[in-house]
């Protein structure tokens, strides 16, 4: 069977001028010269800020619900799923009698890679990635954001589900609920 198509034409060996790399050097200098006379696009950072797109994932932050309660229930899913292990949580019982909450919720921003796994895995929609992208600290200790700082960054978000409202009405439990945790399942 005869070959189909045309044979590939290979370039010949470079000439004397090509072996000196002079054409490549002149081409690079021409590109540099062209860019020198174009308008500059450098941003003066503190005065001018980058306009982030709508779907930008910046620093993570905790949020409160519309009644001022911390939405986090210390389920440890975000700590478990975090690839660089930047999240540290310690749980405590909260006064509502419904769930537990975080006593300590720290995020090491030096480790955080802003991947968004913590936001995706959170069953309570308690952690969100904000459009904030500046992290400033003079020491490593300042770069570990505690619960209060994360709540201040996140602010308040309305809870569209309000699944705990029936359980926390005037501190009483819903009918048929005997307790929380493993004892309730028995």
N, C-alpha and C positions, 0 to 999 in steps of 0.2 A: 504494500500500500504506500503510495507516495505521500510525503509530508504535506500537511495542509497549512496554508498561510505563507507568510514571508519570513525568511530567517532574520534573526535579531542582528542589527548592525552594531558591532562593538566599537567603542571609541579607540582611536589609535593611541600610541604612546604620546605623552605630552611633549611639546617642543621645548626649546631652550627657555623661552619666556615663561611657559607654564611651570617648568621645574624651579624657577626662582620664586614662585608664589607671589610675584608682583601684581598680577591681575587681581588676585584675591585681596591683597592688602589695599589696593586702590579702590576696589568695590566697597570694602568695609569703611574706608575713609569717606567715600562719597555718601554712604548711608548716614554716617555721623554728621557730616556737614549739612545734609538735608534736614536732620532733626534739630540742629542748632538754631535754625531760623523759623521753626514752627512755633505756634503759641504754646506756652508752658501749661501743663495740666496738674502741677503740684498743688495739693490741698494744704492750706495753712491750718493744721489740725485743731488746735484749741478753739480758734475762732470759727472755722468751717468744720462742719461735721458731715460725715458720710450719711446719705439717705438710705436707710436699710429697706430692703424689700419686705413685703407683707409676710412672707413665709420664712423670714430670717430666724435662725435659732441661736440665741445668745445665752446669757447667763441664766441658770435655773433659779427659781424663787418659789417659796411657799405662799399659799393664799389662805385667806379667811373666808368664811361664808358670810351671807348678808346679815347674820346676827352677831358677827364678831368672833365666832369660834374658829379655832384652827381646824381646817378640813382634814388634815393628816390623821390617820388612825394607827400609825406605827405598825403597819403590816410587814415592813422590812422588804417589800418587793423591789423598791427602787435601790436599796442597798445591795440586794442580791444580784440584780441585773446590771449594775454599773460596771462597765468593763475595766476602768482603772481603779476601782474601789475607792472612789472619792467621797462617798456618802457614809456617814456614821450616825446611827440612830440608837437611842436608848428609850424604852417605853415606860409609861406610867399609867396608872388608872386615872380616869378623869371623873369629875363629879356628876356627870349625866347618868352614869350607870349603864350606858349603852355600849361603849367601846373603850379602848385604851387610846392614849395619845402620846405624842413624843415629849419626853422630858428633855432630851438632848437631840438636836437635829443639826448636824454639822456637814458642810460641803467644803472640801478642800479645793479651792478654785485653781490651785497650781496643778492639780491632777485632772480636773474636769475637762473633758474633751467636747462638751456641748453636743453630744450625739443624739439626745432626745429619748433615749431608752427609758429614763425615769418617768418622763411625761407619758409615754405610751403605756407603761405597765401599771400606772397608778389607778386603782379601782375607784378612788374617791375624787379624782381630778383635783388633787391638792398641790401638785407641783407642776409648774409651767416654765417654759423657756421664754424669757423676756427678750425684747429687742435690744437690750443693753449689752454692749460689747466691751466696755472698758473696765478693766480690773486693775486697781492701783493699790500697792501696799509696799511699805518700806521693810517689812520683815515677813518671814514665813507665817508667823502667828496671825498677822493681819489678813492673810489670804485665806484663812479658814473662817468661812462665814457661819455664824451661829444662827440659831432658830429665830431670834428677834430681828437680826439683820435681814434674813431671808424673807420674813413676814413683812418687813418694811418695804423691801423691794417688790414683793408680789402684790400687796394691797388686798383688796376685797373683790371677790367674784361671786356673782349670784349663783346659787345652786339650782340647776334646772330640775333635778330629780327630787330633792327634799325627802329622801327615804327615811331619815331619822326623825322627821317632824312628828309622826304618830307615836314614836316611842318616848319622846322627851316632853310631851305635853304635861306641864305642871309637875314634872319629876315622876310621874306615874308610868308604869309599864303598860304596854298594850295587852288586851285580854289574851289569855293563852300563853303568855310569856312568863316563864318561871324564873328565869335568870339568864346570865350570859355565859358564854364559853362552853366547856365540855359538859357541865352539869345540865345545861339546857337541852342538850342532844340526847340525854339518857331518859 
